[in-house]
């Protein structure tokens, strides 16, 4: 039963952080296309690891994580007020390259399909 609650809280935190990120005015975060990939919450809901990825690459994600770390107090306050948790978890942001990796796989599949279509023509 506890696993269900932590998964539900993790998804709620993910959704709320994505909303808050769009409203930040920090230039390290504002002009980036960021995606909250996943949130891992500890079993006692006191810590949350937030994995952030950027379409433009891992370097953009790392720069954005610096801005998110400086705004972590604001983000934690906003998440706590929206979710009405007894204790809002401490948030740690981690740069992730999974979106970039997914785009690379998509491009490779697309090029294979193009080659197959050229051979069939």
N, C-alpha and C positions, 0 to 999 in steps of 0.2 A: 504494500500500500504506500509506503514511503517513497518508493521509486516513481510511482505515478505522480505524487505531489511535486517532487523535485523536477521531473520532466515538464510538468505543467508550468511551474514557476520559471523554469529556464526559458520556455517558449514565450511566456509573458514578458520576461525581462528583455529578451531578444526583440520583441515587437516594440516595446517602449523605448529602448535605446535607439532603434532605427528612427523613430519619430524625433527623439531629442537631437540626434546627430544632424538632422536636416535643419534644425533651428540654430545651431551653433554659428557664431560669427568669427571664430578663430580662422585665420587665413590658411593654416595648415590642414584644416578640415573642410572649410566652406566650399572650395572650388574642386574638390575631389569627388569622384564617383565611387562611393564606398558601399560595401555590403557587409552586413553582420552575418557571418557564415554560421556560427553556432555559439551557444553559451553553455558552459559547463558549470554547474552549481554544486557546491559541496553538500554532503548529506544533511548537515545541520543548517543549510541555507545562509551561512555567514560569509561565504566567499563565492565569487563568480568570475570565471575566466571568459572574456568576450573575444572571440576571434574575428578580426576585421580584415577584409580583403578589398583590393582596388582593381578595377578593370585595367588601369594603366600600368600595373606592375607592383612588385613587392616594395620598390623604393617609395612609391606614393603611399603605400599602406604603412610603411615604417614611419614616414613623416607625419601621417595622419594620427598614428598611435601616440606620438609625442604630444600632439595637440589634445587628443582625447584624455591622456593621462593628466594634463594640466587642468582639464575641465571635469575630472572625475567626481569632484565634490558636487558640482552642479548636476551632473548626470545622475549621481546616486540620489540626490534630493528629489529630482523629478521622478525617477523610477519609484522611489518610496512613496511619494504622494499619490501617484497614479494607481499603484498596486495594493496599497493599504496592508503592507506586511508588518508583522510585529517588529522584525529587525531587518533593515535593508542590507543586503550583502555588500561587502567591500568588492569593488570592481577592479579587475586587472585586465588591461587591453593587450592583445597579442596580435602582431601582424601575421597574416596568412596569405599564401599565394594560390589558393585553390581556384578562385575565379579565373585568374590568369592561366592556370594549368588547364582548366576546362575549355577556355577559349582556344588554346593551342590544340587540344584534341579535336575540337570542332573544326578548326581550319584544316587539320590533316585529313579528317574524314571527308570534308568538302573537296579537297584536292584529289583524293582517290576517286570520288564520284565523278569529278570533271574528267579525269583520265579515262574512266570507264565509258563515259558518254562519248568522248572523242574516238575511242576504239570501236564503238558500236555504230558510229556514223559512216 
